Amino acid sequence: MALRSWDCKGCTRICYIMQQSGEIGEYCRYAVEHGRIPTRWKGDYVYCTKYSTDPKHTDKNIRMFVRSS
């Protein structure tokens, strides 16, 4: 069996960030807030432990892009 990884499609744990270009992009809210995406192995499959379909997990406020130094 081939190794497989998670798919973010349908996940509601998202936030929106305005880029320096003015475009708004959709990002993983947990990764933006914590700097990583927690995952676990389940057989040959890696899954995201923060995947959610709860609409309350979406941050609808648009954040500004901040470049870390």
C-alpha positions as CSV (number, residue, x, y, z in Angstrom):
1,M,0.0,0.0,0.0
2,A,1.3,3.5,-0.9
3,L,1.7,6.1,1.8
4,R,-1.1,8.8,1.7
5,S,-1.4,12.1,3.4
6,W,-4.4,14.2,4.5
7,D,-6.4,16.5,2.3
8,C,-7.6,19.9,3.7
9,K,-10.7,19.9,1.4
10,G,-13.8,20.6,3.4
11,C,-12.0,21.6,6.6
12,T,-13.5,24.7,8.3
13,R,-10.6,25.4,10.5
14,I,-9.4,28.3,8.3
15,C,-8.6,32.0,8.4
16,Y,-8.1,34.7,5.7
17,I,-5.0,36.7,5.2
18,M,-4.5,39.8,3.0
19,Q,-1.2,39.5,1.2
20,Q,1.1,42.5,0.5
21,S,-0.3,42.4,-3.1
22,G,-3.8,43.1,-1.7
23,E,-5.1,39.6,-2.5
24,I,-6.9,37.6,0.2
25,G,-5.8,34.0,0.7
26,E,-7.4,31.1,2.7
27,Y,-5.0,29.5,5.2
28,C,-5.1,26.8,7.8
29,R,-6.0,28.7,11.0
30,Y,-4.2,26.2,13.3
31,A,-1.0,26.5,11.3
32,V,-1.1,30.3,11.3
33,E,-1.8,30.5,15.0
34,H,0.6,27.8,16.1
35,G,3.2,27.6,13.4
36,R,2.6,23.9,12.7
37,I,0.0,21.4,11.7
38,P,-0.3,18.5,14.1
39,T,-0.5,15.1,12.4
40,R,-0.7,11.4,13.3
41,W,0.0,8.2,11.5
42,K,-2.8,5.7,11.1
43,G,-1.3,2.7,9.2
44,D,-0.1,4.1,5.9
45,Y,-2.1,7.3,6.2
46,V,-1.0,10.6,7.8
47,Y,-4.0,12.6,9.0
48,C,-4.4,16.1,10.5
49,T,-5.6,15.9,14.1
50,K,-7.1,19.4,13.8
51,Y,-9.4,18.7,10.8
52,S,-12.9,20.0,11.5
53,T,-16.2,20.6,9.7
54,D,-17.5,22.8,12.5
55,P,-18.3,26.3,11.0
56,K,-17.4,27.9,14.4
57,H,-13.8,27.1,13.7
58,T,-13.6,29.5,10.8
59,D,-12.1,32.9,11.6
60,K,-13.9,35.3,9.2
61,N,-11.8,38.4,10.2
62,I,-9.2,39.2,7.5
63,R,-5.7,39.3,9.0
64,M,-2.9,41.3,7.6
65,F,0.2,39.5,6.2
66,V,3.1,39.9,8.6
67,R,6.6,39.0,7.5
68,S,8.6,37.3,10.3
69,S,12.2,38.2,10.5
